[in-house]
Amino acid sequence: MRRMSKVTSITLLVSASLVGDWVFAQPPQSNGLELRAENCIVKTIQSIRVPAIAEGQITEMLAVEGSNVTKGHLLAVLDDTQAKLALDLRKAEEREAELNALNDVNYRDAENSERSAKAEAEAYKELRRQGAVPYWEMEKKILEADRATLRIELAQLQQDVAKVQYIAKRSERALAEYELTRRQVIAPFGGFVENRMAQLGEWVQPGSPIVQLVQLDKLRVEGDIDALGYPGKITRGTPVKVMIYANSRRTGASAADAISVDAKIGFVSSEIDLNHRYRIWVEVENQQVGDEWVFKPGMEADIQVFPSSVVN
């Protein structure tokens, strides 16, 4: 056991040399010159069960327990055959609607017909003045010219309707794409795959948990601090020193067991408990040594606030 303890201490010393600004320090001893938060523990900021948002069978399970993933990483895929076919159909319909919206052949044909009809009507008016055609023949050509003008308006209306239909089909295509993405389970943030709750081939419903994802690149150290020691002076932004016991419990800790991190208070509770303390927390950056994170949720810690750091 002693040999294993020495190996662990050597490993932690190597880890500390890799994480830069972190230094090992003696466990804090209260001497009345600083405030120290009690019952401090390392906690996660985000730890969620990533759910499926659609119904179907899991056809791909890409999440591996113990692996680190980035935001947007694909964790699992549900059966998306029908969604892909629907998307192909919507794309074809959108293309058809686009061609109809861009088609102005009917409009140009109506304009040409109007010019021809008007010219013919003018010719019949001249022939009528010469008495060469009956009155009703002239009126017929005039009405045909008016009808050709209405055909232009109709062609313009049809083209406007085609443009609106194209917008509708484009929206339907976007909906089909969204339905396809709903078959993909995506990591909402970068984190550590703590647990895989579903298996390949399993049928899941919307809301069924697929994996448990824990954020480890940034953690929160939470504790209770005396509310009467410096009333009104422990506020957000106050500099503190955080001591994290990465290798043992706080009680009986040695010099090799505490890592010191400079941080600032990120939260101060508005409520004071029966022991005249209020809750505070600070956020600390985590780093990896190989595939392992140095700090982990559940580790014990201390938060020190020195009088020189407290704003008067």
Secondary structure as a PSIPRED ss2 file (coil, helix, strand):
# PSIPRED VFORMAT (PSIPRED V4.0)

   1 M C   1.000  0.000  0.000
   2 R H   0.000  1.000  0.000
   3 R H   0.000  1.000  0.000
   4 M H   0.000  1.000  0.000
   5 S H   0.000  1.000  0.000
   6 K H   0.000  1.000  0.000
   7 V H   0.000  1.000  0.000
   8 T H   0.000  1.000  0.000
   9 S H   0.000  1.000  0.000
  10 I H   0.000  1.000  0.000
  11 T H   0.000  1.000  0.000
  12 L H   0.000  1.000  0.000
  13 L H   0.000  1.000  0.000
  14 V H   0.000  1.000  0.000
  15 S H   0.000  1.000  0.000
  16 A H   0.000  1.000  0.000
  17 S H   0.000  1.000  0.000
  18 L H   0.000  1.000  0.000
  19 V C   1.000  0.000  0.000
  20 G C   1.000  0.000  0.000
  21 D C   1.000  0.000  0.000
  22 W C   1.000  0.000  0.000
  23 V E   0.000  0.000  1.000
  24 F E   0.000  0.000  1.000
  25 A C   1.000  0.000  0.000
  26 Q C   1.000  0.000  0.000
  27 P C   1.000  0.000  0.000
  28 P C   1.000  0.000  0.000
  29 Q C   1.000  0.000  0.000
  30 S C   1.000  0.000  0.000
  31 N C   1.000  0.000  0.000
  32 G C   1.000  0.000  0.000
  33 L C   1.000  0.000  0.000
  34 E C   1.000  0.000  0.000
  35 L E   0.000  0.000  1.000
  36 R E   0.000  0.000  1.000
  37 A E   0.000  0.000  1.000
  38 E E   0.000  0.000  1.000
  39 N E   0.000  0.000  1.000
  40 C E   0.000  0.000  1.000
  41 I E   0.000  0.000  1.000
  42 V E   0.000  0.000  1.000
  43 K E   0.000  0.000  1.000
  44 T E   0.000  0.000  1.000
  45 I C   1.000  0.000  0.000
  46 Q C   1.000  0.000  0.000
  47 S E   0.000  0.000  1.000
  48 I E   0.000  0.000  1.000
  49 R E   0.000  0.000  1.000
  50 V E   0.000  0.000  1.000
  51 P E   0.000  0.000  1.000
  52 A C   1.000  0.000  0.000
  53 I C   1.000  0.000  0.000
  54 A C   1.000  0.000  0.000
  55 E C   1.000  0.000  0.000
  56 G E   0.000  0.000  1.000
  57 Q E   0.000  0.000  1.000
  58 I E   0.000  0.000  1.000
  59 T E   0.000  0.000  1.000
  60 E E   0.000  0.000  1.000
  61 M E   0.000  0.000  1.000
  62 L C   1.000  0.000  0.000
  63 A C   1.000  0.000  0.000
  64 V C   1.000  0.000  0.000
  65 E C   1.000  0.000  0.000
  66 G C   1.000  0.000  0.000
  67 S C   1.000  0.000  0.000
  68 N E   0.000  0.000  1.000
  69 V E   0.000  0.000  1.000
  70 T C   1.000  0.000  0.000
  71 K C   1.000  0.000  0.000
  72 G C   1.000  0.000  0.000
  73 H C   1.000  0.000  0.000
  74 L E   0.000  0.000  1.000
  75 L E   0.000  0.000  1.000
  76 A E   0.000  0.000  1.000
  77 V E   0.000  0.000  1.000
  78 L E   0.000  0.000  1.000
  79 D C   1.000  0.000  0.000
  80 D C   1.000  0.000  0.000
  81 T H   0.000  1.000  0.000
  82 Q H   0.000  1.000  0.000
  83 A H   0.000  1.000  0.000
  84 K H   0.000  1.000  0.000
  85 L H   0.000  1.000  0.000
  86 A H   0.000  1.000  0.000
  87 L H   0.000  1.000  0.000
  88 D H   0.000  1.000  0.000
  89 L H   0.000  1.000  0.000
  90 R H   0.000  1.000  0.000
  91 K H   0.000  1.000  0.000
  92 A H   0.000  1.000  0.000
  93 E H   0.000  1.000  0.000
  94 E H   0.000  1.000  0.000
  95 R H   0.000  1.000  0.000
  96 E H   0.000  1.000  0.000
  97 A H   0.000  1.000  0.000
  98 E H   0.000  1.000  0.000
  99 L H   0.000  1.000  0.000
 100 N H   0.000  1.000  0.000
 101 A H   0.000  1.000  0.000
 102 L H   0.000  1.000  0.000
 103 N C   1.000  0.000  0.000
 104 D C   1.000  0.000  0.000
 105 V H   0.000  1.000  0.000
 106 N H   0.000  1.000  0.000
 107 Y H   0.000  1.000  0.000
 108 R H   0.000  1.000  0.000
 109 D H   0.000  1.000  0.000
 110 A H   0.000  1.000  0.000
 111 E H   0.000  1.000  0.000
 112 N H   0.000  1.000  0.000
 113 S H   0.000  1.000  0.000
 114 E H   0.000  1.000  0.000
 115 R H   0.000  1.000  0.000
 116 S H   0.000  1.000  0.000
 117 A H   0.000  1.000  0.000
 118 K H   0.000  1.000  0.000
 119 A H   0.000  1.000  0.000
 120 E H   0.000  1.000  0.000
 121 A H   0.000  1.000  0.000
 122 E H   0.000  1.000  0.000
 123 A H   0.000  1.000  0.000
 124 Y H   0.000  1.000  0.000
 125 K H   0.000  1.000  0.000
 126 E H   0.000  1.000  0.000
 127 L H   0.000  1.000  0.000
 128 R H   0.000  1.000  0.000
 129 R H   0.000  1.000  0.000
 130 Q C   1.000  0.000  0.000
 131 G C   1.000  0.000  0.000
 132 A C   1.000  0.000  0.000
 133 V C   1.000  0.000  0.000
 134 P C   1.000  0.000  0.000
 135 Y H   0.000  1.000  0.000
 136 W H   0.000  1.000  0.000
 137 E H   0.000  1.000  0.000
 138 M H   0.000  1.000  0.000
 139 E H   0.000  1.000  0.000
 140 K H   0.000  1.000  0.000
 141 K H   0.000  1.000  0.000
 142 I H   0.000  1.000  0.000
 143 L H   0.000  1.000  0.000
 144 E H   0.000  1.000  0.000
 145 A H   0.000  1.000  0.000
 146 D H   0.000  1.000  0.000
 147 R H   0.000  1.000  0.000
 148 A H   0.000  1.000  0.000
 149 T H   0.000  1.000  0.000
 150 L H   0.000  1.000  0.000
 151 R H   0.000  1.000  0.000
 152 I H   0.000  1.000  0.000
 153 E H   0.000  1.000  0.000
 154 L H   0.000  1.000  0.000
 155 A H   0.000  1.000  0.000
 156 Q H   0.000  1.000  0.000
 157 L H   0.000  1.000  0.000
 158 Q H   0.000  1.000  0.000
 159 Q H   0.000  1.000  0.000
 160 D H   0.000  1.000  0.000
 161 V H   0.000  1.000  0.000
 162 A H   0.000  1.000  0.000
 163 K H   0.000  1.000  0.000
 164 V H   0.000  1.000  0.000
 165 Q H   0.000  1.000  0.000
 166 Y H   0.000  1.000  0.000
 167 I H   0.000  1.000  0.000
 168 A H   0.000  1.000  0.000
 169 K H   0.000  1.000  0.000
 170 R H   0.000  1.000  0.000
 171 S H   0.000  1.000  0.000
 172 E H   0.000  1.000  0.000
 173 R H   0.000  1.000  0.000
 174 A H   0.000  1.000  0.000
 175 L H   0.000  1.000  0.000
 176 A H   0.000  1.000  0.000
 177 E H   0.000  1.000  0.000
 178 Y H   0.000  1.000  0.000
 179 E H   0.000  1.000  0.000
 180 L H   0.000  1.000  0.000
 181 T H   0.000  1.000  0.000
 182 R C   1.000  0.000  0.000
 183 R C   1.000  0.000  0.000
 184 Q E   0.000  0.000  1.000
 185 V E   0.000  0.000  1.000
 186 I E   0.000  0.000  1.000
 187 A C   1.000  0.000  0.000
 188 P C   1.000  0.000  0.000
 189 F C   1.000  0.000  0.000
 190 G C   1.000  0.000  0.000
 191 G E   0.000  0.000  1.000
 192 F E   0.000  0.000  1.000
 193 V E   0.000  0.000  1.000
 194 E E   0.000  0.000  1.000
 195 N E   0.000  0.000  1.000
 196 R E   0.000  0.000  1.000
 197 M C   1.000  0.000  0.000
 198 A C   1.000  0.000  0.000
 199 Q C   1.000  0.000  0.000
 200 L C   1.000  0.000  0.000
 201 G C   1.000  0.000  0.000
 202 E C   1.000  0.000  0.000
 203 W E   0.000  0.000  1.000
 204 V E   0.000  0.000  1.000
 205 Q C   1.000  0.000  0.000
 206 P C   1.000  0.000  0.000
 207 G C   1.000  0.000  0.000
 208 S C   1.000  0.000  0.000
 209 P E   0.000  0.000  1.000
 210 I E   0.000  0.000  1.000
 211 V E   0.000  0.000  1.000
 212 Q E   0.000  0.000  1.000
 213 L E   0.000  0.000  1.000
 214 V E   0.000  0.000  1.000
 215 Q C   1.000  0.000  0.000
 216 L C   1.000  0.000  0.000
 217 D C   1.000  0.000  0.000
 218 K E   0.000  0.000  1.000
 219 L E   0.000  0.000  1.000
 220 R E   0.000  0.000  1.000
 221 V E   0.000  0.000  1.000
 222 E E   0.000  0.000  1.000
 223 G E   0.000  0.000  1.000
 224 D E   0.000  0.000  1.000
 225 I E   0.000  0.000  1.000
 226 D E   0.000  0.000  1.000
 227 A C   1.000  0.000  0.000
 228 L C   1.000  0.000  0.000
 229 G C   1.000  0.000  0.000
 230 Y C   1.000  0.000  0.000
 231 P C   1.000  0.000  0.000
 232 G C   1.000  0.000  0.000
 233 K C   1.000  0.000  0.000
 234 I C   1.000  0.000  0.000
 235 T C   1.000  0.000  0.000
 236 R C   1.000  0.000  0.000
 237 G C   1.000  0.000  0.000
 238 T C   1.000  0.000  0.000
 239 P E   0.000  0.000  1.000
 240 V E   0.000  0.000  1.000
 241 K E   0.000  0.000  1.000
 242 V E   0.000  0.000  1.000
 243 M E   0.000  0.000  1.000
 244 I E   0.000  0.000  1.000
 245 Y E   0.000  0.000  1.000
 246 A C   1.000  0.000  0.000
 247 N C   1.000  0.000  0.000
 248 S C   1.000  0.000  0.000
 249 R C   1.000  0.000  0.000
 250 R C   1.000  0.000  0.000
 251 T C   1.000  0.000  0.000
 252 G C   1.000  0.000  0.000
 253 A C   1.000  0.000  0.000
 254 S C   1.000  0.000  0.000
 255 A H   0.000  1.000  0.000
 256 A H   0.000  1.000  0.000
 257 D H   0.000  1.000  0.000
 258 A E   0.000  0.000  1.000
 259 I E   0.000  0.000  1.000
 260 S E   0.000  0.000  1.000
 261 V E   0.000  0.000  1.000
 262 D E   0.000  0.000  1.000
 263 A E   0.000  0.000  1.000
 264 K E   0.000  0.000  1.000
 265 I E   0.000  0.000  1.000
 266 G E   0.000  0.000  1.000
 267 F E   0.000  0.000  1.000
 268 V E   0.000  0.000  1.000
 269 S C   1.000  0.000  0.000
 270 S C   1.000  0.000  0.000
 271 E C   1.000  0.000  0.000
 272 I C   1.000  0.000  0.000
 273 D C   1.000  0.000  0.000
 274 L C   1.000  0.000  0.000
 275 N C   1.000  0.000  0.000
 276 H C   1.000  0.000  0.000
 277 R E   0.000  0.000  1.000
 278 Y E   0.000  0.000  1.000
 279 R E   0.000  0.000  1.000
 280 I E   0.000  0.000  1.000
 281 W E   0.000  0.000  1.000
 282 V E   0.000  0.000  1.000
 283 E E   0.000  0.000  1.000
 284 V E   0.000  0.000  1.000
 285 E E   0.000  0.000  1.000
 286 N C   1.000  0.000  0.000
 287 Q C   1.000  0.000  0.000
 288 Q E   0.000  0.000  1.000
 289 V E   0.000  0.000  1.000
 290 G C   1.000  0.000  0.000
 291 D C   1.000  0.000  0.000
 292 E E   0.000  0.000  1.000
 293 W E   0.000  0.000  1.000
 294 V C   1.000  0.000  0.000
 295 F C   1.000  0.000  0.000
 296 K C   1.000  0.000  0.000
 297 P C   1.000  0.000  0.000
 298 G C   1.000  0.000  0.000
 299 M C   1.000  0.000  0.000
 300 E E   0.000  0.000  1.000
 301 A E   0.000  0.000  1.000
 302 D E   0.000  0.000  1.000
 303 I E   0.000  0.000  1.000
 304 Q E   0.000  0.000  1.000
 305 V E   0.000  0.000  1.000
 306 F C   1.000  0.000  0.000
 307 P H   0.000  1.000  0.000
 308 S H   0.000  1.000  0.000
 309 S H   0.000  1.000  0.000
 310 V C   1.000  0.000  0.000
 311 V C   1.000  0.000  0.000
 312 N C   1.000  0.000  0.000
